[in-house]
Amino acid sequence: MIAVQQIRAAVDAYLGCHPGDAGQIATLINALADPGDLASRTTFTGHVTCSAIVLDPGGHVLHIRHNALDRWLCPGGHLDLADSSLVGAALREVSEETGIDVRALALVDEMPIDIDVHPIPANPARGEPGHQHFDLRYAFRAVTRPEICLQRDEVHDFAWLPAAEIRPAILAQRIAAAAASL
């Protein structure tokens, strides 16, 4: 189970390296001061998710086409009770959604490469109101482009996109810097 102290430590490390991002993640910073459980997907003021930015040897980034949102995203999702680390949650999600063997991936940095705060629309079928996702994104490299076996109930397509095409531009720059350091 992920504790709020782990989330706070990851956010503090991130802000230590990217202090200019504090305004963009202010909702998360404020939520860390509240008593709610940010690791629980039932905290509808907002909760933490983790994503994996998977870089292939050519500097391309793996994207999946998400069924519910019908958008291209990096593999990722909600924390599970069994997760013991944020990096582990990102690895679990990439494995679940794409079938990639996590042993084929190497963590680029213990600190998130990016933190994104974004709205999630209400889902009446699940009884979920609109809420915020506080997405901690971790970068991983693959020595070779891994074989993909999609989890069809959540994902219906995948693509390897050039890092330069990733949005926002600051994330593309961070990904390019990470790829250059490999």
C-alpha positions in Angstrom: 0.0 0.0 0.0 1.3 3.4 -0.9 1.5 5.9 2.0 1.0 9.6 1.6 4.6 10.0 2.8 5.9 8.2 -0.3 3.8 10.5 -2.5 5.0 13.6 -0.7 8.6 12.5 -1.0 8.2 12.0 -4.8 6.6 15.4 -5.2 9.2 17.1 -3.0 12.0 15.5 -5.0 10.3 16.5 -8.3 9.8 20.1 -7.1 13.5 20.2 -6.0 14.5 19.6 -9.6 11.6 21.5 -11.3 10.5 24.3 -8.9 8.8 26.2 -11.8 6.2 23.4 -12.0 4.7 24.2 -8.5 1.9 26.3 -10.0 0.9 23.5 -12.4 0.7 20.9 -9.7 -0.7 23.3 -7.0 -3.9 21.1 -6.7 -1.7 18.1 -5.8 0.4 20.1 -3.4 -2.7 21.4 -1.6 -4.2 17.9 -1.6 -1.1 16.6 0.2 -2.0 18.9 3.1 -5.5 17.5 3.4 -6.3 14.3 5.4 -7.7 12.4 2.4 -6.1 9.2 1.1 -4.5 10.3 -2.2 -3.6 6.6 -3.0 -7.3 5.6 -3.0 -9.2 5.9 -6.3 -12.3 6.7 -4.2 -10.9 10.0 -3.0 -12.8 12.1 -5.5 -11.2 15.4 -4.7 -8.4 13.8 -6.6 -6.0 10.8 -6.4 -2.6 9.7 -7.5 -2.1 7.6 -10.6 1.2 6.4 -12.1 2.3 6.2 -15.7 5.2 4.7 -17.5 7.0 6.6 -20.3 8.7 3.8 -22.1 11.5 4.8 -24.5 12.7 2.5 -27.2 16.4 2.6 -28.4 15.4 5.0 -31.2 14.0 7.6 -28.8 10.3 6.8 -29.5 7.7 6.7 -26.7 5.1 4.0 -26.3 1.5 5.2 -26.3 -1.7 3.2 -25.9 -5.2 4.1 -27.2 -7.3 4.1 -24.1 -10.9 2.7 -24.5 -12.8 4.8 -22.0 -11.1 8.1 -22.8 -10.5 7.4 -26.5 -7.1 9.2 -26.3 -3.5 8.4 -26.9 -1.8 8.0 -23.5 1.3 6.5 -21.9 0.4 3.3 -20.1 -0.7 3.9 -16.5 -3.5 4.0 -14.1 -4.7 3.8 -10.5 -2.7 2.6 -7.5 -3.6 -0.9 -6.2 -3.6 -1.9 -2.5 -0.8 -4.4 -3.3 1.5 -1.6 -4.7 4.4 -0.9 -2.4 6.1 1.8 -4.5 5.1 4.4 -7.1 7.7 3.1 -9.6 6.3 -0.4 -9.0 2.7 0.9 -9.7 3.9 2.4 -13.0 5.6 -0.9 -13.9 2.5 -3.0 -13.0 0.3 -0.8 -15.2 2.6 -1.0 -18.2 2.7 -4.7 -17.8 -1.0 -5.1 -17.4 -1.9 -2.8 -20.3 0.7 -3.9 -22.8 2.0 -7.3 -21.8 5.6 -6.0 -21.6 7.7 -8.0 -19.3 8.9 -5.5 -16.7 12.4 -7.2 -16.7 12.8 -5.7 -20.2 12.6 -2.2 -18.7 15.2 -0.1 -16.8 14.2 2.8 -14.7 15.8 6.0 -15.9 15.4 8.0 -12.6 13.8 7.3 -9.3 12.2 10.8 -9.5 9.2 11.3 -11.8 10.1 12.8 -15.1 6.8 14.7 -15.0 3.8 15.2 -12.8 0.5 16.0 -14.5 -2.7 17.2 -13.0 -5.7 16.6 -15.3 -9.5 16.3 -15.0 -11.3 13.0 -15.4 -14.9 13.2 -16.5 -17.7 11.8 -14.4 -18.5 8.1 -15.0 -22.1 7.4 -14.0 -21.8 3.7 -14.8 -19.2 3.4 -12.0 -20.8 6.0 -9.8 -17.8 8.3 -10.1 -18.1 12.0 -10.2 -15.6 14.1 -12.2 -12.3 14.4 -10.3 -8.6 15.0 -10.7 -5.8 12.6 -11.5 -2.4 13.5 -10.1 -0.3 11.5 -12.5 3.3 10.7 -11.5 5.1 9.7 -14.7 8.3 7.6 -14.6 10.6 7.1 -17.5 11.9 3.6 -18.4 14.1 2.5 -21.2 13.9 -0.7 -23.2 17.1 -2.1 -24.7 15.0 -3.4 -27.7 11.5 -2.6 -28.7 9.4 -5.0 -26.7 6.6 -7.1 -28.0 3.2 -5.7 -27.2 0.1 -7.8 -26.2 -2.7 -5.3 -25.4 -5.2 -5.7 -22.6 -8.2 -5.3 -24.9 -10.8 -4.4 -22.1 -8.9 -1.1 -21.5 -6.7 -0.5 -24.6 -7.4 -1.0 -28.3 -4.2 0.2 -30.1 -0.6 1.2 -29.5 2.0 3.3 -31.3 5.6 4.4 -30.8 5.7 8.2 -31.2 8.8 10.3 -31.6 9.7 12.0 -28.4 9.7 15.4 -30.1 5.9 15.0 -30.8 5.0 14.5 -27.1 2.9 17.3 -25.6 3.4 19.4 -23.6 6.7 20.6 -25.1 8.5 20.6 -21.7 7.7 16.9 -21.3 9.2 16.3 -24.8 12.3 18.1 -23.8 12.6 16.1 -20.6 12.1 12.8 -22.5 14.7 13.9 -25.1 17.2 14.7 -22.4 16.5 11.4 -20.7 17.0 9.5 -24.0 20.2 11.4 -24.7 21.6 10.3 -21.4 21.0 6.6 -22.0 
